[in-house]
Amino acid sequence: MKVKRLTFTRSNSLILRSMIYPALLPGKVYPLGASWDGKGTNFSIFSESATAVELCLFDQNFASGPGEEIRLELEQGNNFIWNGYAPGVGPGQLYGYRVHGAWNPQNGHRFNPNKLLIDPYAKAIAGDVQHGEEIFSYPWGDSAGDLAFSQLDSVYHIPKCIVVDQSFDWEGDQLLQTPWNETVIYEMHVKGFTQQHPEIPADLRGTYAGLAHPAAIAHLQSLGITAVELMPVHHFLSQPGHLAGKGLSNYWGYDSINFFSPYSGYSADKTPGGQVREFKQMVKALHRAGIEVILDVVYNHTGEGNHCGPMISLRGIDNENYYRLVEGNERYYMDFTGCGNSLNMSSPQVLKLIMDSLRYWVTEMHVDGFRFDLASALARELYAVDNLASFFDIIHQDPILAGVKLIAEPWDLGDGGYQVGNFPVLWSEWNGRYRDEMRDFWRAQDGKLGEFAYRF
């Protein structure tokens, strides 16, 4: 079945696969994202330079293949936030956005409504991005490169966002707040830790539920650890182009495309939004065993890459606001990460996005702390690393985040990026050189004794 595209006005309604979607009512600016109140859902998204924003609603067929799509125009409210309220729309509803505006890559504008976009505040995402020419904002092979405009629709290649019911019985669960001097951290990969575990049921291996299984928890307790540090669980780009062409996938997950959604590929529960419930159940089980949950978070870049990368979310929503562009040549991206782009830490909206994400994982998901990948990049408001940057000031003043574990990977790939020992109060740091030299010493590497003594 082909996609059925219909433009809605506020006086229309449509019966779509036995469901009635009424006209949008005036919505609320905040909170951003999709917020269900028991009667309907408020949709809210930021874009300063857009000329129009369409909310796209999909029937459930789109969770696994072709289906039907309807489009509803949002109203622009205060602070460049587009919003609308959809009565009767609730948990499990699939959605995305199409954002209209100027196509002028040389000045930083890359709007293309042919591309379906993931909500930056989506709390769950149904599946993975499917690699193909359709997800790029320019046609492959065009002599103009990324300056050309693509007419291809990406709707079948971009996973749909899911409206989520956040209710959950935590049964009194709270953050454990284990003192630092009693903390022993086990860094792990959610999938890799249980994928081959013989005592865990096959259908739970490699999942959040697998990590919550009594056999997994018993092993962790036998080691004497007090916290697990999970390698990236934010929804990520699983098949970047350089891997897709080789039939490979992104195992490690350091290419986030959303900062709120637990990666659906690690969930045994395949119902819409099930990954959120399963993640919460995992945290509750680990807390009951006295084990804190720390997340390895990647806020320094996204999986959209450089100017030749795909259009999945932020690039198509408001490219010049969300990314650091080269001053005077805004076609290109500043790259302090080695991954093609860097988030724009001088943008109030980027700071809000990161802070909202951090608070969400603490208040809604009950995680105990964060390890920040390439944390020096988060302190680059202009060019140099600044330990008095707004990002640090905001965290220090936040009553929620000031009480959780904050761990910096204190470097990035830019000039002056190695900042071990320079992060401000409240922060702990990975000491990379100490770690490497200790490991080499225990591996009996030649010529390491002097360096070992110095680091020790």
C-alpha positions in Angstrom: 0.0 0.0 0.0 1.3 3.5 -0.8 1.4 6.2 1.8 -1.8 8.2 1.9 -0.8 11.8 2.4 -3.4 14.2 3.5 -3.0 17.8 4.7 -5.3 18.6 7.7 -6.8 21.9 8.7 -8.2 22.6 12.1 -11.8 22.0 10.8 -11.2 18.5 9.4 -11.1 15.0 10.8 -10.3 11.6 9.2 -11.1 8.0 9.9 -7.9 6.1 9.5 -8.0 2.3 9.9 -11.0 2.5 12.3 -9.5 5.4 14.3 -10.8 8.9 14.3 -8.2 11.7 14.3 -10.0 14.9 15.2 -8.8 18.4 14.3 -5.8 19.6 16.3 -6.7 21.9 19.2 -4.4 24.7 20.5 -1.6 23.0 22.4 0.9 23.9 25.1 4.4 25.1 24.4 5.8 23.0 27.3 6.8 20.3 27.9 8.5 19.6 24.6 7.8 16.3 23.0 4.6 14.1 23.0 2.8 14.3 26.4 -0.2 12.1 27.0 -2.7 13.4 29.7 -5.2 10.5 29.6 -7.5 12.2 27.1 -5.2 13.2 24.3 -1.6 14.1 23.5 0.1 17.4 23.3 2.8 17.7 20.6 5.5 20.3 20.9 8.8 20.9 19.0 11.3 23.7 18.7 12.4 25.3 15.4 13.5 28.9 15.2 13.9 29.1 11.4 11.1 26.8 10.2 8.2 28.3 8.1 5.9 25.4 8.9 5.9 22.1 10.9 3.7 19.1 10.1 2.9 16.4 12.7 2.7 13.1 11.0 0.6 10.3 12.5 0.9 6.7 11.3 -1.2 3.6 11.6 0.3 0.6 13.3 1.2 -1.0 9.9 4.1 1.4 9.8 5.8 -0.3 12.8 6.8 -3.1 10.4 6.2 -1.8 6.8 4.0 0.3 4.6 0.9 1.9 6.0 -1.0 5.2 6.1 0.1 8.6 7.1 -1.8 11.8 7.9 -0.3 15.2 8.4 -1.5 17.9 10.8 -0.1 21.5 10.7 1.2 22.7 14.1 0.8 26.3 15.2 3.8 28.4 16.1 3.7 29.5 19.7 6.1 31.4 22.0 9.9 30.9 21.8 9.8 29.3 18.3 7.9 26.3 19.6 5.4 24.6 17.3 2.6 22.8 19.1 -0.9 21.3 18.9 -3.2 19.0 21.0 -4.7 15.9 19.5 -7.7 14.6 21.5 -8.0 10.8 21.5 -4.4 10.2 20.6 -2.7 8.1 23.2 0.1 5.6 24.1 1.3 3.5 21.2 0.6 6.1 18.6 3.4 6.3 15.9 4.4 9.8 14.9 7.2 12.0 13.4 7.6 15.4 11.9 8.2 17.1 8.6 9.7 20.6 8.8 9.4 23.3 6.1 11.8 26.2 5.6 14.7 27.5 3.4 17.0 25.1 1.5 20.2 27.1 1.7 23.0 24.8 2.9 25.7 27.4 2.3 24.1 29.5 5.0 23.3 26.6 7.3 19.6 26.0 6.4 18.8 22.4 5.3 15.0 22.1 5.6 13.5 19.4 3.4 9.9 18.3 4.1 10.4 15.2 2.0 12.3 13.8 5.0 10.5 12.4 8.0 12.2 13.5 11.2 12.5 12.0 14.7 11.3 14.1 17.5 14.3 15.2 19.6 12.1 14.6 22.7 10.6 11.3 21.7 10.5 8.9 24.7 10.5 5.7 22.5 11.4 4.9 18.9 10.1 1.9 16.9 13.1 0.2 15.3 16.2 1.3 13.4 17.0 3.8 10.6 17.2 1.8 7.3 20.2 3.0 5.3 19.5 4.2 1.8 19.5 7.3 -0.5 16.1 8.2 0.8 17.5 9.4 4.2 19.8 11.9 2.7 18.7 15.5 2.0 20.5 15.5 -1.4 20.4 13.0 -4.3 23.4 10.7 -4.6 25.5 11.2 -7.6 24.4 14.8 -8.3 27.3 17.0 -9.3 26.3 19.6 -6.7 26.8 17.2 -3.9 25.1 18.1 -0.7 23.9 21.4 -2.2 21.4 19.6 -4.4 17.8 19.1 -3.0 16.4 15.5 -2.7 12.8 14.8 -3.7 12.9 11.3 -2.3 10.6 10.6 0.7 12.3 8.9 3.6 9.1 7.7 5.4 9.8 4.0 5.0 13.4 4.4 6.2 13.0 6.5 9.3 11.7 4.8 12.5 8.6 6.2 14.0 8.4 7.9 17.4 6.0 6.4 19.9 3.6 8.2 22.3 4.4 6.7 25.7 2.5 6.1 29.0 5.0 7.0 31.7 3.1 5.4 34.5 5.1 2.7 36.4 5.0 1.2 39.9 8.5 1.8 41.3 7.4 0.4 44.7 9.3 3.0 46.6 12.5 2.7 44.5 15.0 5.6 45.0 18.5 6.5 43.9 21.0 4.5 45.9 23.6 7.4 46.3 26.5 5.0 47.2 29.4 7.2 48.5 32.3 7.6 46.0 34.8 5.9 48.4 32.6 2.8 48.4 31.9 2.7 44.7 33.2 0.0 42.4 32.0 0.4 38.8 31.6 -2.4 36.2 31.5 -1.0 32.6 29.4 -3.2 30.4 27.6 -3.5 27.1 23.9 -4.3 27.6 23.8 -6.8 24.7 27.2 -8.3 25.1 27.0 -8.9 28.9 24.2 -11.5 28.6 24.2 -12.5 24.9 26.0 -15.8 25.6 24.9 -16.4 29.2 23.8 -20.0 29.5 21.6 -19.4 32.6 19.6 -16.7 31.0 16.6 -17.7 28.8 17.5 -17.3 25.1 14.7 -14.8 24.4 16.1 -12.5 27.1 19.8 -12.6 26.2 21.2 -9.3 25.1 18.3 -7.2 26.6 17.5 -5.0 29.5 15.4 -7.9 30.9 18.5 -10.1 30.5 20.5 -7.8 32.7 17.7 -7.8 35.3 17.6 -11.6 35.4 18.6 -13.2 38.7 21.5 -15.0 37.1 23.0 -11.8 35.8 22.5 -10.0 39.1 24.0 -12.9 41.1 27.1 -12.7 39.0 27.5 -9.0 39.5 27.0 -9.4 43.3 29.7 -12.1 43.4 32.2 -9.6 41.9 31.6 -7.1 44.7 30.7 -4.3 42.3 28.4 -1.5 43.4 27.4 0.0 40.1 27.1 -0.9 36.4 28.1 1.7 33.8 26.1 0.9 30.7 27.6 1.7 27.3 25.3 3.9 25.2 21.6 3.0 25.5 20.3 6.2 23.9 18.6 5.3 20.6 21.5 5.3 18.1 22.2 4.9 14.4 22.7 1.2 14.0 23.8 1.1 10.4 25.9 4.2 9.4 26.7 4.2 5.7 30.3 3.1 6.0 29.2 -0.1 7.8 25.9 -0.8 6.0 27.8 -1.2 2.7 29.9 -4.0 4.3 26.9 -5.7 5.9 28.0 -4.6 9.3 26.2 -2.8 12.2 27.2 -0.3 14.9 27.7 -2.5 17.9 28.9 0.1 20.4 26.2 2.7 20.0 28.3 5.9 20.1 26.1 7.6 17.4 23.0 8.8 19.2 20.0 10.1 17.2 17.9 10.7 20.3 18.7 11.5 23.9 15.5 10.2 25.6 14.6 6.9 24.1 16.2 3.6 25.3 17.5 1.7 22.3 14.7 -0.6 21.2 17.1 -3.2 19.9 18.0 -4.0 23.6 14.4 -4.7 24.6 12.8 -8.1 24.8 9.4 -6.4 25.0 8.5 -5.5 21.4 5.2 -3.9 22.1 5.0 -0.1 21.3 6.9 1.7 24.1 7.8 -1.6 25.8 11.5 -0.7 25.9 10.7 2.1 28.4 8.9 -0.3 30.8 11.6 -2.9 30.4 14.4 -0.4 31.2 12.6 0.8 34.3 12.1 -2.8 35.4 15.9 -3.4 35.0 16.8 -0.4 37.0 14.4 -1.4 39.8 15.8 -4.9 39.9 19.4 -3.7 40.0 18.6 -1.2 42.8 17.0 -4.0 44.8 20.3 -5.8 44.6 22.2 -2.7 45.8 23.6 -1.9 42.3 23.6 1.6 40.9 23.0 2.3 37.2 25.2 4.8 35.4 24.8 5.7 31.8 27.5 6.4 29.2 26.0 9.3 27.4 27.0 10.9 24.1 25.9 14.5 24.0 28.9 15.9 22.0 27.6 14.8 18.5 24.9 12.9 16.8 24.8 10.1 14.2 23.9 12.6 11.4 27.6 13.1 10.7 29.1 15.9 8.6 27.5 17.8 5.7 27.3 14.6 3.6 25.5 12.7 6.3 21.9 11.6 6.6 18.9 13.7 7.7 17.3 12.0 10.6 16.4 14.6 13.2 18.2 17.8 14.3 19.7 18.6 10.9 16.2 18.9 9.4 14.6 20.5 12.3 16.9 23.5 12.9 20.4 22.8 11.6 22.1 26.1 12.5 20.7 26.0 16.0 21.6 22.5 17.0 25.0 22.2 15.4 28.3 24.1 15.5 28.8 25.3 11.9 32.0 26.8 10.5 31.8 30.6 10.8 31.6 32.2 7.4 31.1 28.9 5.7 28.0 27.4 7.3 27.8 24.6 4.8 30.3 22.7 6.9 30.4 21.5 10.6 32.9 22.1 13.3 34.1 18.6 14.4 35.8 18.3 17.8 34.7 14.6 18.1 36.0 12.9 15.0 32.4 11.9 14.1 31.5 14.7 11.6 29.7 17.2 13.8 29.5 18.8 17.2 26.5 20.0 19.1 26.2 23.8 19.5 26.9 24.3 23.2 26.4 28.1 22.8 22.7 27.5 21.9 20.2 27.9 24.8 18.1 25.2 23.1 20.9 22.7 22.9 21.7 23.3 26.6 18.0 22.8 27.4 17.8 19.6 25.3 20.8 18.1 27.2 19.6 19.2 30.6 16.0 18.0 30.0 17.4 14.7 28.9 19.6 14.3 32.0 16.8 15.2 34.3 14.4 12.8 32.5 16.8 9.8 33.0 17.1 10.6 36.7 13.5 11.5 37.5 11.6 9.1 35.2 14.1 6.3 34.7 15.8 6.4 38.1 19.4 6.2 36.9 22.1 7.1 39.4 24.6 9.0 37.3 26.3 9.6 34.0 29.6 9.2 32.3 30.0 11.9 29.6 31.7 10.8 26.4 34.3 13.3 25.1 33.2 15.7 27.8 35.6 18.4 26.8 33.5 19.0 23.7 30.6 20.1 26.0 32.8 22.9 27.4 33.5 24.5 24.0 31.1 27.4 23.8 33.4 29.2 21.4 36.6 27.2 20.5 38.7 26.7 23.6 37.7 24.3 26.4 36.3 26.4 29.3 35.7 24.8 32.7 33.4 27.8 33.5 31.2 27.0 30.5 27.4 27.4 30.8 27.0 23.6 30.7 28.8 23.2 34.0 27.1 26.2 35.6 23.7 24.9 34.8 24.4 21.4 36.2 25.9 22.8 39.4 22.8 24.8 40.0 20.3 22.0 39.2 18.8 20.4 42.4 18.2 17.1 40.6 21.6 16.7 38.9 23.8 18.1 41.6 23.1 14.9 43.6 24.0 12.2 41.1 27.3 10.8 39.9 28.9 12.9 37.2 31.9 11.3 35.4 33.9 13.0 32.6 35.8 11.4 29.8 38.0 14.6 30.0 39.2 14.9 26.4 38.1 15.4 22.8 39.9 15.6 19.5 40.2 19.4 19.3 43.2 21.5 20.3 43.6 21.6 24.1 41.1 18.9 24.5 43.0 16.8 27.0 41.7 18.2 30.3 42.4 15.5 33.0 42.4 17.1 36.4 40.7 20.3 35.2 37.0 19.5 35.5 35.1 21.5 38.2 33.7 20.5 41.5 31.1 17.7 41.5 32.9 16.0 38.7 34.9 12.8 38.7 37.1 11.9 35.7 38.4 9.0 33.8 42.2 9.2 34.0 43.0 7.8 30.6 46.8 7.7 30.8 46.8 6.2 34.2 44.3 3.5 33.0 46.4 2.7 29.9 49.7 2.5 31.8 48.2 0.3 34.5 46.8 -2.1 31.9 50.0 -2.2 29.9 52.0 -3.0 33.1 49.7 -5.9 34.0 50.0 -7.1 30.4 53.8 -7.2 30.8 54.4 -4.7 28.0 58.1 -4.0 27.6 59.5 -0.6 28.6 56.6 0.4 30.8 58.0 0.2 34.3 59.1 3.9 34.4 55.8 5.1 33.1 53.9 2.8 35.5 55.9 4.2 38.5 55.2 7.8 37.3 51.5 7.3 36.9 51.2 5.3 40.1 
